[in-house]
């Protein structure tokens, strides 16, 4: 069982962005992807979740044997895929509590409902872990939130929905060190043998707090290098220019 991406190609109307990307994310593992701006990292996250702006032109994606590309956006989420956005969206008029409760209910078998007392007990416990004031339950999703509050709210959703696979798209973007530590603590609390993570980031600093099992380098729409956590340290020290042209040619 795994999230398998094989020879994935995707484009926007005037440009191909993913150019034959192959990657397997196993439950119990944290994979990190690093790469320069424009390499296709955020495109990958959006394609996995079914963003309508991107057209898949080749390859396949399966999640625990199910063809992910045949599913609608909401069906992918119900099947166990979660995306924490680089720029979380605001949803005026919908409270955090109602949003999360509706999302959890959508994952239940038809006819089942959520026990309200158990739901709020779990919600408050998760909010306490993330040092979120409980007043956030009655505020509209992300409306008027600071950048750090939005990112904590994304991690709260992750903790409440308990997905099978979680894609974190530059969760560290815009966070100060204290907020980064809190968000990382929430992610680490969700690590388990039954859950796989794909962490997309520009910087090593996030990986000081969310320790990856495997690090990939993405350039020109492909994975060009894979290694252990030490690879992220090498990238931080040397940048991307040290990657040899032969590696890019081999990945093509």
Residue, then its C-alpha position, 0 to 999 in steps of 0.5 A: x500500500x502506498x501513494x505511487x506517482x509514475x512518470x507524471x506529466x502535467x501542464x498549464x495551457x502554455x507550459x509543461x511543468x511536470x515532466x515525468x515525475x516518479x515517486x512512491x510515498x509509503x505509510x509510516x514514512x516522511x518524504x521531503x522534496x526540496x528544489x529551486x523556485x519554478x521546479x514544479x513542487x507546488x504544482x505536484x501538490x495541486x495535481x495530486x489534489x485535482x486542481x482544475x488549472x492543471x492538465x495531466x498529460x501522462x503517467x499515473x497516480x494510485x493511492x493504495x491501489x486506487x486510481x487517484x486521477x479518476x477521482x473528483x477533488x472531494x473524493x480524493x479527500x474522502x479517500x484519505x488525501x490531505x493538502x496543507x496549502x502554502x497560502x491557506x484560503x479564507x472561507x467567510x461565513x463558515x466557522x472553523x468548528x463547522x468546517x472541520x465537523x462537515x469534513x469529518x462527517x463526509x468521511x463517515x459511511x452514509x447514515x452515520x453522524x458525529x458525536x458532538x461531545x466527542x468531537x469538541x473534546x478532540x477539537x479542544x485537545x488538538x487546539x491546546x496542542x497547537x496553542x490555539x485559543x478556543x475562540x477560533x472555533x467560532x471564527x470564520x475559516x482563516x478570515x482575519x487570521x495572521x499567517x501563523x494562525x492560518x498555518x496552525x489552522x491547517x495543521x489543526x485540520x490535519x490532526x482532526x481529519x487524520x488522513x492516510x497521506x498528507x501533503x504539506x506545501x511549504x508549511x514553513x512559509x512565513x512562519x517565525x521560529x516559535x510558530x514553526x516549532x508549534x506546527x512541527x509539533x502538531x505534524x510530529x504528533x500525527x506521524x504513525x506507521x499508517x500515515x505517509x507524509x510528503x513535505x515540500x519546502x525550500x529550506x532545511x530549517x523545517x526539516x530540523x523539526x520534522x525529521x524526514x526519512x527520505x529527501x528528494x531534489x526536484x528540478x525541471x519537473x522531475x526528481x533528480x536526486x534522492x538521499x537521506x536527511x543529510x542530503x538536505x544539509x548538503x543542499x543548504x550548504x551548497x545550493x542547487x548549482x552543485x548538482x551535476x548536469x549528468x543527474x539532470x540528464x539521467x532524470x530526463 
